[in-house]
Amino acid sequence: MTRKDRAGTPATAALIRLGIPFGLHRYAHDPAAASYGLEAAAALSVPPGQVFKTLLVSGERGLAVGVVPVDRQLDLKALATALGLKKVVMASPAAAERSTGYVLGGISPLGQRKALPMVVHRSVEELETVYVSGGRRGLDISLSPADLVRATGALVASIARDRTSADGARGDTS
């Protein structure tokens, strides 16, 4: 793979600029897929808990980012607490796309237009390799969890819960 090919998105360009090693994984995206993240996990033959989705929220200080495994749900109360905020709500799709420069289903935590406060779910610390969107649908990046946290400047905290949890702190529905 040529350097130009590896730098095909702002996410890959950011990793190259930082000198962080990564893998690039393409797959055929199905526009009818119910979940972008679960589709990626299945296409890449990796456990869903190893593939992380990037979700934008809005709070009293503006936008922020939560990065959680695709088989879990973002806990808005826990994310607000981790960010030192009273409350956060899911950002509108238009606000997420405008802020990050990516389209839904391809929003990467890496190489976003504007650096936003970011929190990655603590389960990342249990993994050797993590997968995140590479900046477009059908493209994922693999890298070490430590490199993901370093490249994004993220905090690590418990911000996800099982999808079956019904505690009233409704999060993402992806």
Secondary structure, 3 states (H helix, E strand, C coil): CCHHHHCCCHHHHHHHHHCCCCEEEECCCCCCCCCHHHHHHHHHCCCHHHEEEEEEEEECCEEEEEEEECCEEECHHHHHHHHCCCCEEECCHHHHHHHHCCCCCCCCCCCCCCCCCEEEEHHHHHCCCEEEEEEECCEEEEECHHHHHHHHCCEEECCEEECCCCCCCCCCCC
